[in-house]
Amino acid sequence: MRLDRELACRDIVELVTGYLEHALPPGDRERFEEHLVFCDGCGTYLDQMRATIAATGRLEPAALPAELEARLLEAFRGWRPA
Ligand SMILES: [Zn+2]
């Protein structure tokens, strides 16, 4: 995937697997990290993904607990584009 704009939270969710697998092109990786600087919700999401990988040894976004998903949606709701 190639993006030439700022990322939205939705994009972060789509790119997080590639990010954690170091599979993103440098430009996308840079924008991903820029988004994390100002977005607490996605920072939390990334931390949770890392914790999930540490616990299970693999990437399994679909296995995110419903309670966590609800918290993330709550966090994203508070975010508005500048
Ligand atoms: Zn975000």
PDB file of the backbone (N, CA, C, O) and the ligand in Angstrom, with CONECT records:
HET     ZN  A 101       1
ATOM      1  N   MET A   1       0.856  -1.193   0.000  1.00  0.00           N
ATOM      2  CA  MET A   1       0.000   0.000   0.000  1.00  0.00           C
ATOM      3  C   MET A   1       0.893   1.243   0.000  1.00  0.00           C
ATOM      4  O   MET A   1       1.911   1.307   0.688  1.00  0.00           O
ATOM      5  N   ARG A   2       0.470   2.226  -0.798  1.00  0.00           N
ATOM      6  CA  ARG A   2       1.269   3.450  -0.906  1.00  0.00           C
ATOM      7  C   ARG A   2       0.361   4.638  -0.600  1.00  0.00           C
ATOM      8  O   ARG A   2      -0.651   4.831  -1.273  1.00  0.00           O
ATOM      9  N   LEU A   3       0.707   5.419   0.386  1.00  0.00           N
ATOM     10  CA  LEU A   3      -0.125   6.545   0.775  1.00  0.00           C
ATOM     11  C   LEU A   3       0.669   7.842   0.691  1.00  0.00           C
ATOM     12  O   LEU A   3       1.804   7.916   1.163  1.00  0.00           O
ATOM     13  N   ASP A   4       0.070   8.860   0.090  1.00  0.00           N
ATOM     14  CA  ASP A   4       0.744  10.148  -0.017  1.00  0.00           C
ATOM     15  C   ASP A   4      -0.029  11.221   0.728  1.00  0.00           C
ATOM     16  O   ASP A   4      -0.227  12.328   0.226  1.00  0.00           O
ATOM     17  N   ARG A   5      -0.455  10.883   1.913  1.00  0.00           N
ATOM     18  CA  ARG A   5      -1.189  11.847   2.726  1.00  0.00           C
ATOM     19  C   ARG A   5      -0.980  11.444   4.183  1.00  0.00           C
ATOM     20  O   ARG A   5      -0.390  10.404   4.475  1.00  0.00           O
ATOM     21  N   GLU A   6      -1.470  12.277   5.083  1.00  0.00           N
ATOM     22  CA  GLU A   6      -1.393  11.902   6.486  1.00  0.00           C
ATOM     23  C   GLU A   6      -2.304  10.715   6.741  1.00  0.00           C
ATOM     24  O   GLU A   6      -3.352  10.568   6.113  1.00  0.00           O
ATOM     25  N   LEU A   7      -1.894   9.890   7.654  1.00  0.00           N
ATOM     26  CA  LEU A   7      -2.685   8.704   7.949  1.00  0.00           C
ATOM     27  C   LEU A   7      -3.820   9.034   8.910  1.00  0.00           C
ATOM     28  O   LEU A   7      -3.689   9.887   9.788  1.00  0.00           O
ATOM     29  N   ALA A   8      -4.930   8.343   8.724  1.00  0.00           N
ATOM     30  CA  ALA A   8      -6.030   8.399   9.672  1.00  0.00           C
ATOM     31  C   ALA A   8      -5.933   7.164  10.571  1.00  0.00           C
ATOM     32  O   ALA A   8      -5.205   6.219  10.266  1.00  0.00           O
ATOM     33  N   CYS A   9      -6.674   7.183  11.680  1.00  0.00           N
ATOM     34  CA  CYS A   9      -6.627   6.056  12.613  1.00  0.00           C
ATOM     35  C   CYS A   9      -6.971   4.745  11.901  1.00  0.00           C
ATOM     36  O   CYS A   9      -6.397   3.695  12.188  1.00  0.00           O
ATOM     37  N   ARG A  10      -7.913   4.834  10.975  1.00  0.00           N
ATOM     38  CA  ARG A  10      -8.311   3.650  10.230  1.00  0.00           C
ATOM     39  C   ARG A  10      -7.112   3.061   9.472  1.00  0.00           C
ATOM     40  O   ARG A  10      -6.963   1.842   9.378  1.00  0.00           O
ATOM     41  N   ASP A  11      -6.266   3.940   8.939  1.00  0.00           N
ATOM     42  CA  ASP A  11      -5.088   3.477   8.209  1.00  0.00           C
ATOM     43  C   ASP A  11      -4.104   2.791   9.153  1.00  0.00           C
ATOM     44  O   ASP A  11      -3.472   1.797   8.795  1.00  0.00           O
ATOM     45  N   ILE A  12      -3.988   3.330  10.347  1.00  0.00           N
ATOM     46  CA  ILE A  12      -3.075   2.739  11.333  1.00  0.00           C
ATOM     47  C   ILE A  12      -3.480   1.299  11.615  1.00  0.00           C
ATOM     48  O   ILE A  12      -2.630   0.412  11.685  1.00  0.00           O
ATOM     49  N   VAL A  13      -4.769   1.070  11.775  1.00  0.00           N
ATOM     50  CA  VAL A  13      -5.253  -0.279  12.045  1.00  0.00           C
ATOM     51  C   VAL A  13      -4.903  -1.206  10.887  1.00  0.00           C
ATOM     52  O   VAL A  13      -4.564  -2.372  11.087  1.00  0.00           O
ATOM     53  N   GLU A  14      -4.990  -0.664   9.672  1.00  0.00           N
ATOM     54  CA  GLU A  14      -4.682  -1.483   8.494  1.00  0.00           C
ATOM     55  C   GLU A  14      -3.186  -1.751   8.366  1.00  0.00           C
ATOM     56  O   GLU A  14      -2.776  -2.819   7.911  1.00  0.00           O
ATOM     57  N   LEU A  15      -2.375  -0.776   8.771  1.00  0.00           N
ATOM     58  CA  LEU A  15      -0.930  -0.875   8.551  1.00  0.00           C
ATOM     59  C   LEU A  15      -0.167  -1.489   9.712  1.00  0.00           C
ATOM     60  O   LEU A  15       1.015  -1.807   9.581  1.00  0.00           O
ATOM     61  N   VAL A  16      -0.842  -1.660  10.861  1.00  0.00           N
ATOM     62  CA  VAL A  16      -0.098  -2.045  12.061  1.00  0.00           C
ATOM     63  C   VAL A  16       0.619  -3.388  11.894  1.00  0.00           C
ATOM     64  O   VAL A  16       1.723  -3.569  12.408  1.00  0.00           O
ATOM     65  N   THR A  17       0.000  -4.323  11.183  1.00  0.00           N
ATOM     66  CA  THR A  17       0.643  -5.625  10.990  1.00  0.00           C
ATOM     67  C   THR A  17       1.939  -5.469  10.198  1.00  0.00           C
ATOM     68  O   THR A  17       2.978  -6.018  10.564  1.00  0.00           O
ATOM     69  N   GLY A  18       1.856  -4.709   9.107  1.00  0.00           N
ATOM     70  CA  GLY A  18       3.045  -4.480   8.292  1.00  0.00           C
ATOM     71  C   GLY A  18       4.118  -3.739   9.073  1.00  0.00           C
ATOM     72  O   GLY A  18       5.310  -4.016   8.944  1.00  0.00           O
ATOM     73  N   TYR A  19       3.659  -2.778   9.897  1.00  0.00           N
ATOM     74  CA  TYR A  19       4.602  -2.014  10.711  1.00  0.00           C
ATOM     75  C   TYR A  19       5.365  -2.929  11.656  1.00  0.00           C
ATOM     76  O   TYR A  19       6.591  -2.859  11.748  1.00  0.00           O
ATOM     77  N   LEU A  20       4.638  -3.781  12.353  1.00  0.00           N
ATOM     78  CA  LEU A  20       5.270  -4.650  13.348  1.00  0.00           C
ATOM     79  C   LEU A  20       6.119  -5.740  12.694  1.00  0.00           C
ATOM     80  O   LEU A  20       7.018  -6.302  13.318  1.00  0.00           O
ATOM     81  N   GLU A  21       5.820  -6.027  11.430  1.00  0.00           N
ATOM     82  CA  GLU A  21       6.618  -7.028  10.704  1.00  0.00           C
ATOM     83  C   GLU A  21       7.736  -6.355   9.909  1.00  0.00           C
ATOM     84  O   GLU A  21       8.460  -7.013   9.163  1.00  0.00           O
ATOM     85  N   HIS A  22       7.870  -5.038  10.075  1.00  0.00           N
ATOM     86  CA  HIS A  22       8.888  -4.262   9.362  1.00  0.00           C
ATOM     87  C   HIS A  22       8.725  -4.420   7.861  1.00  0.00           C
ATOM     88  O   HIS A  22       9.705  -4.525   7.124  1.00  0.00           O
ATOM     89  N   ALA A  23       7.477  -4.436   7.419  1.00  0.00           N
ATOM     90  CA  ALA A  23       7.187  -4.672   6.001  1.00  0.00           C
ATOM     91  C   ALA A  23       6.706  -3.414   5.281  1.00  0.00           C
ATOM     92  O   ALA A  23       6.412  -3.462   4.086  1.00  0.00           O
ATOM     93  N   LEU A  24       6.625  -2.291   5.994  1.00  0.00           N
ATOM     94  CA  LEU A  24       6.151  -1.064   5.356  1.00  0.00           C
ATOM     95  C   LEU A  24       7.285  -0.376   4.593  1.00  0.00           C
ATOM     96  O   LEU A  24       8.440  -0.415   5.018  1.00  0.00           O
ATOM     97  N   PRO A  25       6.945   0.258   3.455  1.00  0.00           N
ATOM     98  CA  PRO A  25       7.951   1.110   2.785  1.00  0.00           C
ATOM     99  C   PRO A  25       8.349   2.233   3.749  1.00  0.00           C
ATOM    100  O   PRO A  25       7.541   2.641   4.583  1.00  0.00           O
ATOM    101  N   PRO A  26       9.578   2.735   3.645  1.00  0.00           N
ATOM    102  CA  PRO A  26      10.060   3.768   4.590  1.00  0.00           C
ATOM    103  C   PRO A  26       9.117   4.952   4.717  1.00  0.00           C
ATOM    104  O   PRO A  26       8.907   5.442   5.827  1.00  0.00           O
ATOM    105  N   GLY A  27       8.537   5.432   3.611  1.00  0.00           N
ATOM    106  CA  GLY A  27       7.643   6.586   3.664  1.00  0.00           C
ATOM    107  C   GLY A  27       6.416   6.314   4.507  1.00  0.00           C
ATOM    108  O   GLY A  27       5.994   7.160   5.296  1.00  0.00           O
ATOM    109  N   ASP A  28       5.842   5.129   4.340  1.00  0.00           N
ATOM    110  CA  ASP A  28       4.648   4.771   5.104  1.00  0.00           C
ATOM    111  C   ASP A  28       4.992   4.580   6.575  1.00  0.00           C
ATOM    112  O   ASP A  28       4.232   4.961   7.465  1.00  0.00           O
ATOM    113  N   ARG A  29       6.148   3.985   6.806  1.00  0.00           N
ATOM    114  CA  ARG A  29       6.584   3.772   8.182  1.00  0.00           C
ATOM    115  C   ARG A  29       6.752   5.121   8.893  1.00  0.00           C
ATOM    116  O   ARG A  29       6.392   5.270  10.060  1.00  0.00           O
ATOM    117  N   GLU A  30       7.295   6.081   8.179  1.00  0.00           N
ATOM    118  CA  GLU A  30       7.506   7.418   8.734  1.00  0.00           C
ATOM    119  C   GLU A  30       6.169   8.061   9.083  1.00  0.00           C
ATOM    120  O   GLU A  30       6.010   8.626  10.165  1.00  0.00           O
ATOM    121  N   ARG A  31       5.204   7.972   8.159  1.00  0.00           N
ATOM    122  CA  ARG A  31       3.889   8.572   8.425  1.00  0.00           C
ATOM    123  C   ARG A  31       3.181   7.851   9.564  1.00  0.00           C
ATOM    124  O   ARG A  31       2.479   8.472  10.362  1.00  0.00           O
ATOM    125  N   PHE A  32       3.370   6.533   9.635  1.00  0.00           N
ATOM    126  CA  PHE A  32       2.790   5.747  10.714  1.00  0.00           C
ATOM    127  C   PHE A  32       3.293   6.286  12.053  1.00  0.00           C
ATOM    128  O   PHE A  32       2.506   6.506  12.974  1.00  0.00           O
ATOM    129  N   GLU A  33       4.620   6.500  12.156  1.00  0.00           N
ATOM    130  CA  GLU A  33       5.199   6.971  13.412  1.00  0.00           C
ATOM    131  C   GLU A  33       4.803   8.410  13.711  1.00  0.00           C
ATOM    132  O   GLU A  33       4.640   8.786  14.871  1.00  0.00           O
ATOM    133  N   GLU A  34       4.647   9.217  12.656  1.00  0.00           N
ATOM    134  CA  GLU A  34       4.202  10.604  12.864  1.00  0.00           C
ATOM    135  C   GLU A  34       2.803  10.625  13.469  1.00  0.00           C
ATOM    136  O   GLU A  34       2.506  11.433  14.349  1.00  0.00           O
ATOM    137  N   HIS A  35       1.953   9.732  12.989  1.00  0.00           N
ATOM    138  CA  HIS A  35       0.587   9.680  13.512  1.00  0.00           C
ATOM    139  C   HIS A  35       0.600   9.328  15.003  1.00  0.00           C
ATOM    140  O   HIS A  35      -0.169   9.882  15.788  1.00  0.00           O
ATOM    141  N   LEU A  36       1.479   8.408  15.375  1.00  0.00           N
ATOM    142  CA  LEU A  36       1.542   7.974  16.770  1.00  0.00           C
ATOM    143  C   LEU A  36       1.954   9.101  17.705  1.00  0.00           C
ATOM    144  O   LEU A  36       1.616   9.090  18.888  1.00  0.00           O
ATOM    145  N   VAL A  37       2.690  10.082  17.166  1.00  0.00           N
ATOM    146  CA  VAL A  37       3.177  11.184  17.997  1.00  0.00           C
ATOM    147  C   VAL A  37       2.002  11.975  18.587  1.00  0.00           C
ATOM    148  O   VAL A  37       2.043  12.407  19.739  1.00  0.00           O
ATOM    149  N   PHE A  38       0.962  12.152  17.776  1.00  0.00           N
ATOM    150  CA  PHE A  38      -0.146  12.986  18.258  1.00  0.00           C
ATOM    151  C   PHE A  38      -1.412  12.201  18.566  1.00  0.00           C
ATOM    152  O   PHE A  38      -2.402  12.786  19.005  1.00  0.00           O
ATOM    153  N   CYS A  39      -1.403  10.885  18.344  1.00  0.00           N
ATOM    154  CA  CYS A  39      -2.629  10.120  18.542  1.00  0.00           C
ATOM    155  C   CYS A  39      -2.467   9.087  19.656  1.00  0.00           C
ATOM    156  O   CYS A  39      -1.869   8.031  19.450  1.00  0.00           O
ATOM    157  N   ASP A  40      -2.998   9.395  20.826  1.00  0.00           N
ATOM    158  CA  ASP A  40      -2.897   8.479  21.964  1.00  0.00           C
ATOM    159  C   ASP A  40      -3.608   7.166  21.703  1.00  0.00           C
ATOM    160  O   ASP A  40      -3.134   6.103  22.108  1.00  0.00           O
ATOM    161  N   GLY A  41      -4.745   7.239  21.027  1.00  0.00           N
ATOM    162  CA  GLY A  41      -5.532   6.024  20.764  1.00  0.00           C
ATOM    163  C   GLY A  41      -4.726   4.997  19.985  1.00  0.00           C
ATOM    164  O   GLY A  41      -4.732   3.811  20.316  1.00  0.00           O
ATOM    165  N   CYS A  42      -4.034   5.456  18.952  1.00  0.00           N
ATOM    166  CA  CYS A  42      -3.248   4.536  18.131  1.00  0.00           C
ATOM    167  C   CYS A  42      -1.985   4.089  18.865  1.00  0.00           C
ATOM    168  O   CYS A  42      -1.510   2.972  18.657  1.00  0.00           O
ATOM    169  N   GLY A  43      -1.441   4.952  19.720  1.00  0.00           N
ATOM    170  CA  GLY A  43      -0.299   4.552  20.529  1.00  0.00           C
ATOM    171  C   GLY A  43      -0.676   3.390  21.435  1.00  0.00           C
ATOM    172  O   GLY A  43       0.075   2.428  21.596  1.00  0.00           O
ATOM    173  N   THR A  44      -1.874   3.511  22.026  1.00  0.00           N
ATOM    174  CA  THR A  44      -2.381   2.443  22.883  1.00  0.00           C
ATOM    175  C   THR A  44      -2.618   1.176  22.072  1.00  0.00           C
ATOM    176  O   THR A  44      -2.296   0.070  22.507  1.00  0.00           O
ATOM    177  N   TYR A  45      -3.183   1.361  20.894  1.00  0.00           N
ATOM    178  CA  TYR A  45      -3.457   0.226  20.011  1.00  0.00           C
ATOM    179  C   TYR A  45      -2.162  -0.515  19.677  1.00  0.00           C
ATOM    180  O   TYR A  45      -2.103  -1.743  19.745  1.00  0.00           O
ATOM    181  N   LEU A  46      -1.130   0.243  19.317  1.00  0.00           N
ATOM    182  CA  LEU A  46       0.149  -0.373  18.967  1.00  0.00           C
ATOM    183  C   LEU A  46       0.733  -1.117  20.169  1.00  0.00           C
ATOM    184  O   LEU A  46       1.255  -2.223  20.026  1.00  0.00           O
ATOM    185  N   ASP A  47       0.643  -0.503  21.357  1.00  0.00           N
ATOM    186  CA  ASP A  47       1.149  -1.162  22.560  1.00  0.00           C
ATOM    187  C   ASP A  47       0.427  -2.488  22.794  1.00  0.00           C
ATOM    188  O   ASP A  47       1.042  -3.498  23.136  1.00  0.00           O
ATOM    189  N   GLN A  48      -0.892  -2.458  22.601  1.00  0.00           N
ATOM    190  CA  GLN A  48      -1.676  -3.669  22.829  1.00  0.00           C
ATOM    191  C   GLN A  48      -1.317  -4.750  21.809  1.00  0.00           C
ATOM    192  O   GLN A  48      -1.263  -5.935  22.135  1.00  0.00           O
ATOM    193  N   MET A  49      -1.074  -4.317  20.562  1.00  0.00           N
ATOM    194  CA  MET A  49      -0.679  -5.278  19.530  1.00  0.00           C
ATOM    195  C   MET A  49       0.660  -5.910  19.886  1.00  0.00           C
ATOM    196  O   MET A  49       0.853  -7.116  19.734  1.00  0.00           O
ATOM    197  N   ARG A  50       1.583  -5.078  20.364  1.00  0.00           N
ATOM    198  CA  ARG A  50       2.899  -5.600  20.755  1.00  0.00           C
ATOM    199  C   ARG A  50       2.751  -6.588  21.912  1.00  0.00           C
ATOM    200  O   ARG A  50       3.404  -7.631  21.938  1.00  0.00           O
ATOM    201  N   ALA A  51       1.873  -6.243  22.877  1.00  0.00           N
ATOM    202  CA  ALA A  51       1.673  -7.115  24.028  1.00  0.00           C
ATOM    203  C   ALA A  51       1.058  -8.439  23.580  1.00  0.00           C
ATOM    204  O   ALA A  51       1.406  -9.504  24.091  1.00  0.00           O
ATOM    205  N   THR A  52       0.136  -8.354  22.615  1.00  0.00           N
ATOM    206  CA  THR A  52      -0.504  -9.568  22.102  1.00  0.00           C
ATOM    207  C   THR A  52       0.524 -10.470  21.446  1.00  0.00           C
ATOM    208  O   THR A  52       0.513 -11.686  21.635  1.00  0.00           O
ATOM    209  N   ILE A  53       1.423  -9.854  20.662  1.00  0.00           N
ATOM    210  CA  ILE A  53       2.461 -10.634  19.986  1.00  0.00           C
ATOM    211  C   ILE A  53       3.400 -11.253  21.007  1.00  0.00           C
ATOM    212  O   ILE A  53       3.804 -12.408  20.867  1.00  0.00           O
ATOM    213  N   ALA A  54       3.752 -10.481  22.041  1.00  0.00           N
ATOM    214  CA  ALA A  54       4.644 -10.989  23.073  1.00  0.00           C
ATOM    215  C   ALA A  54       4.012 -12.177  23.790  1.00  0.00           C
ATOM    216  O   ALA A  54       4.699 -13.122  24.176  1.00  0.00           O
ATOM    217  N   ALA A  55       2.684 -12.114  23.962  1.00  0.00           N
ATOM    218  CA  ALA A  55       1.977 -13.170  24.696  1.00  0.00           C
ATOM    219  C   ALA A  55       1.746 -14.407  23.837  1.00  0.00           C
ATOM    220  O   ALA A  55       1.801 -15.533  24.331  1.00  0.00           O
ATOM    221  N   THR A  56       1.487 -14.191  22.553  1.00  0.00           N
ATOM    222  CA  THR A  56       1.106 -15.321  21.703  1.00  0.00           C
ATOM    223  C   THR A  56       2.203 -15.733  20.735  1.00  0.00           C
ATOM    224  O   THR A  56       2.178 -16.833  20.185  1.00  0.00           O
ATOM    225  N   GLY A  57       3.174 -14.831  20.531  1.00  0.00           N
ATOM    226  CA  GLY A  57       4.241 -15.143  19.603  1.00  0.00           C
ATOM    227  C   GLY A  57       3.885 -14.897  18.159  1.00  0.00           C
ATOM    228  O   GLY A  57       4.688 -15.174  17.267  1.00  0.00           O
ATOM    229  N   ARG A  58       2.698 -14.384  17.909  1.00  0.00           N
ATOM    230  CA  ARG A  58       2.330 -14.087  16.520  1.00  0.00           C
ATOM    231  C   ARG A  58       1.285 -12.987  16.459  1.00  0.00           C
ATOM    232  O   ARG A  58       0.694 -12.596  17.466  1.00  0.00           O
ATOM    233  N   LEU A  59       1.082 -12.506  15.252  1.00  0.00           N
ATOM    234  CA  LEU A  59       0.127 -11.425  15.024  1.00  0.00           C
ATOM    235  C   LEU A  59      -1.256 -12.003  14.789  1.00  0.00           C
ATOM    236  O   LEU A  59      -1.476 -12.778  13.859  1.00  0.00           O
ATOM    237  N   GLU A  60      -2.163 -11.618  15.635  1.00  0.00           N
ATOM    238  CA  GLU A  60      -3.524 -12.120  15.476  1.00  0.00           C
ATOM    239  C   GLU A  60      -4.529 -11.026  15.829  1.00  0.00           C
ATOM    240  O   GLU A  60      -5.206 -11.095  16.854  1.00  0.00           O
ATOM    241  N   PRO A  61      -4.614 -10.022  14.969  1.00  0.00           N
ATOM    242  CA  PRO A  61      -5.508  -8.885  15.266  1.00  0.00           C
ATOM    243  C   PRO A  61      -6.939  -9.328  15.497  1.00  0.00           C
ATOM    244  O   PRO A  61      -7.651  -8.722  16.299  1.00  0.00           O
ATOM    245  N   ALA A  62      -7.371 -10.365  14.815  1.00  0.00           N
ATOM    246  CA  ALA A  62      -8.757 -10.812  14.940  1.00  0.00           C
ATOM    247  C   ALA A  62      -9.031 -11.368  16.332  1.00  0.00           C
ATOM    248  O   ALA A  62     -10.182 -11.506  16.745  1.00  0.00           O
ATOM    249  N   ALA A  63      -7.949 -11.685  17.049  1.00  0.00           N
ATOM    250  CA  ALA A  63      -8.117 -12.273  18.368  1.00  0.00           C
ATOM    251  C   ALA A  63      -8.185 -11.218  19.470  1.00  0.00           C
ATOM    252  O   ALA A  63      -8.231 -11.558  20.653  1.00  0.00           O
ATOM    253  N   LEU A  64      -8.191  -9.948  19.089  1.00  0.00           N
ATOM    254  CA  LEU A  64      -8.303  -8.888  20.090  1.00  0.00           C
ATOM    255  C   LEU A  64      -9.590  -9.075  20.891  1.00  0.00           C
ATOM    256  O   LEU A  64     -10.664  -9.261  20.320  1.00  0.00           O
ATOM    257  N   PRO A  65      -9.473  -9.024  22.195  1.00  0.00           N
ATOM    258  CA  PRO A  65     -10.671  -9.165  23.031  1.00  0.00           C
ATOM    259  C   PRO A  65     -11.683  -8.071  22.712  1.00  0.00           C
ATOM    260  O   PRO A  65     -11.309  -6.935  22.421  1.00  0.00           O
ATOM    261  N   ALA A  66     -12.961  -8.418  22.768  1.00  0.00           N
ATOM    262  CA  ALA A  66     -14.014  -7.459  22.459  1.00  0.00           C
ATOM    263  C   ALA A  66     -13.926  -6.239  23.370  1.00  0.00           C
ATOM    264  O   ALA A  66     -14.209  -5.115  22.954  1.00  0.00           O
ATOM    265  N   GLU A  67     -13.526  -6.479  24.623  1.00  0.00           N
ATOM    266  CA  GLU A  67     -13.447  -5.384  25.583  1.00  0.00           C
ATOM    267  C   GLU A  67     -12.365  -4.389  25.151  1.00  0.00           C
ATOM    268  O   GLU A  67     -12.547  -3.177  25.267  1.00  0.00           O
ATOM    269  N   LEU A  68     -11.255  -4.903  24.660  1.00  0.00           N
ATOM    270  CA  LEU A  68     -10.184  -4.034  24.190  1.00  0.00           C
ATOM    271  C   LEU A  68     -10.637  -3.264  22.953  1.00  0.00           C
ATOM    272  O   LEU A  68     -10.377  -2.068  22.827  1.00  0.00           O
ATOM    273  N   GLU A  69     -11.311  -3.954  22.052  1.00  0.00           N
ATOM    274  CA  GLU A  69     -11.787  -3.306  20.839  1.00  0.00           C
ATOM    275  C   GLU A  69     -12.713  -2.146  21.197  1.00  0.00           C
ATOM    276  O   GLU A  69     -12.648  -1.080  20.585  1.00  0.00           O
ATOM    277  N   ALA A  70     -13.568  -2.356  22.182  1.00  0.00           N
ATOM    278  CA  ALA A  70     -14.495  -1.309  22.608  1.00  0.00           C
ATOM    279  C   ALA A  70     -13.729  -0.116  23.158  1.00  0.00           C
ATOM    280  O   ALA A  70     -14.095   1.033  22.912  1.00  0.00           O
ATOM    281  N   ARG A  71     -12.659  -0.395  23.906  1.00  0.00           N
ATOM    282  CA  ARG A  71     -11.863   0.698  24.470  1.00  0.00           C
ATOM    283  C   ARG A  71     -11.161   1.480  23.368  1.00  0.00           C
ATOM    284  O   ARG A  71     -11.046   2.704  23.443  1.00  0.00           O
ATOM    285  N   LEU A  72     -10.694   0.774  22.351  1.00  0.00           N
ATOM    286  CA  LEU A  72     -10.018   1.448  21.245  1.00  0.00           C
ATOM    287  C   LEU A  72     -10.992   2.325  20.479  1.00  0.00           C
ATOM    288  O   LEU A  72     -10.664   3.456  20.119  1.00  0.00           O
ATOM    289  N   LEU A  73     -12.171   1.814  20.231  1.00  0.00           N
ATOM    290  CA  LEU A  73     -13.177   2.596  19.518  1.00  0.00           C
ATOM    291  C   LEU A  73     -13.509   3.844  20.321  1.00  0.00           C
ATOM    292  O   LEU A  73     -13.720   4.920  19.762  1.00  0.00           O
ATOM    293  N   GLU A  74     -13.553   3.688  21.629  1.00  0.00           N
ATOM    294  CA  GLU A  74     -13.820   4.817  22.522  1.00  0.00           C
ATOM    295  C   GLU A  74     -12.702   5.855  22.385  1.00  0.00           C
ATOM    296  O   GLU A  74     -12.964   7.055  22.313  1.00  0.00           O
ATOM    297  N   ALA A  75     -11.458   5.381  22.350  1.00  0.00           N
ATOM    298  CA  ALA A  75     -10.305   6.271  22.221  1.00  0.00           C
ATOM    299  C   ALA A  75     -10.336   6.988  20.873  1.00  0.00           C
ATOM    300  O   ALA A  75     -10.040   8.181  20.796  1.00  0.00           O
ATOM    301  N   PHE A  76     -10.690   6.268  19.816  1.00  0.00           N
ATOM    302  CA  PHE A  76     -10.713   6.855  18.484  1.00  0.00           C
ATOM    303  C   PHE A  76     -11.815   7.899  18.366  1.00  0.00           C
ATOM    304  O   PHE A  76     -11.682   8.865  17.614  1.00  0.00           O
ATOM    305  N   ARG A  77     -12.889   7.708  19.098  1.00  0.00           N
ATOM    306  CA  ARG A  77     -14.000   8.638  19.010  1.00  0.00           C
ATOM    307  C   ARG A  77     -13.585  10.035  19.460  1.00  0.00           C
ATOM    308  O   ARG A  77     -14.119  11.034  18.978  1.00  0.00           O
ATOM    309  N   GLY A  78     -12.629  10.099  20.389  1.00  0.00           N
ATOM    310  CA  GLY A  78     -12.206  11.383  20.898  1.00  0.00           C
ATOM    311  C   GLY A  78     -11.247  12.108  19.954  1.00  0.00           C
ATOM    312  O   GLY A  78     -10.867  13.254  20.195  1.00  0.00           O
ATOM    313  N   TRP A  79     -10.865  11.426  18.885  1.00  0.00           N
ATOM    314  CA  TRP A  79      -9.875  11.996  17.975  1.00  0.00           C
ATOM    315  C   TRP A  79     -10.569  12.696  16.822  1.00  0.00           C
ATOM    316  O   TRP A  79     -11.501  12.161  16.222  1.00  0.00           O
ATOM    317  N   ARG A  80     -10.105  13.895  16.521  1.00  0.00           N
ATOM    318  CA  ARG A  80     -10.647  14.636  15.371  1.00  0.00           C
ATOM    319  C   ARG A  80      -9.495  15.133  14.517  1.00  0.00           C
ATOM    320  O   ARG A  80      -8.456  15.545  15.034  1.00  0.00           O
ATOM    321  N   PRO A  81      -9.686  15.090  13.202  1.00  0.00           N
ATOM    322  CA  PRO A  81      -8.631  15.628  12.326  1.00  0.00           C
ATOM    323  C   PRO A  81      -8.380  17.097  12.620  1.00  0.00           C
ATOM    324  O   PRO A  81      -9.311  17.840  12.929  1.00  0.00           O
ATOM    325  N   ALA A  82      -7.134  17.514  12.525  1.00  0.00           N
ATOM    326  CA  ALA A  82      -6.794  18.917  12.813  1.00  0.00           C
ATOM    327  C   ALA A  82      -7.431  19.836  11.773  1.00  0.00           C
ATOM    328  O   ALA A  82      -7.264  21.054  11.840  1.00  0.00           O
TER     329      ALA A  82
HETATM  330 ZN    ZN A 101      -4.877   7.464  15.462  1.00  0.00          ZN2+
END
